[in-house]
């Protein structure tokens, strides 16, 4: 879909990793379609994950008792957020689709990516009560979580030792993206790439490229408890 | 319970916050009982949340392709982890109870605390297949997640707009603590303290102090899908 804009938020330390290759495949395939693709390579950027007073460049709204949520909201409104946050917010604002590419760490995203969520999706920019969920401020955008796991598909099956993989998607897909109004596409999961052959890993890359070819025709999931816990 | 050791992993920027007070209440009450209490004040420590090559002080096992999980596992075995991680692991090793005190950020813990999980709970130290879940390497320890929310209790009820609060506890309680063999006590949740009176906030502190008085008599939850998604 020529002209569409995609932001890939990518968190892996090693370009040669499968995550690195999945990111590259997405850049290539989407560019081939005529999309404009931007990558936030969080480790390469040494992205700051900690939510601190440094995110507000000027004076505080209430310097007597620091409240991160209130302070970043106020700073957003007056244009007083730190440059790295303004930069990421611009990328989000322009994007039609956000792809999050990462290895699953502890049933969730790595801390560096969680820090991106904590710091970039500021009140006023991404949501502002009552503009949350279906009327969140980032509505009309799509998100897709693409990740690798340590455990196998069987371990992440319903009744498996890790429980249904969908259980752990709830905070990320519903709690973050849906909350901001973003519609969520089916996740793309590569199970246990470290325990399969080079051949199999190549198939994983091909499957991702293949999916991306028809991605714009996909319907978002129904991001409600039924999808996750049925 | 005199002699018991408690580690409080605490993530709030502001000592005057309710989270700060909840942490102080826990230190005071548990000390009064004769427990030894240690606090890891993550923001004050400027704790590093990013999982990088810097966590391995000496040479890499495979410098051609960096794999964080493998490298930290190998480094753990030969004593080659960075000092800050060794320090935190010592505190965990000595503790009978881990209390995590934080404000809920995006249906999860703040990135600085997720980074503590990502970096401290290294393979070989906290788990080592097949020693996971009930036979995880940190068995015989207890954990308790104590946190504040932005949303109200009604919003986090089953059928509420945010879904049952238990849904979001799965990755933290089951995916992290249970995986390492740690038994999990009922979470302690202060709903929407920013929207209640000073009087109500004082009651929240008292309720926490009260619970701590009999904490050692509590039974862990049954950390299985039924508890979370029933």
Interface residues (C-beta under 8 A of the other chain):
Chain A: X13 X14 X16 X17 X43 X46 X49 X50 X51 X52 X53 X64 X65 X66 X67 X68 X69 X105 X106 X107 X108 X110 X111 X112 X114 X115 X117 X118 X119 X121 X133 X150 X161 X162 X163 X164 X167 X168 X170 X171 X172 X174 X175 X176 X179 X194 X225 X228 X229
Chain B: X13 X14 X16 X17 X43 X46 X49 X50 X51 X52 X53 X64 X65 X66 X67 X68 X69 X105 X106 X107 X108 X110 X111 X112 X114 X115 X117 X118 X119 X121 X133 X150 X161 X162 X163 X164 X167 X168 X170 X171 X172 X174 X175 X176 X179 X194 X225 X228 X229
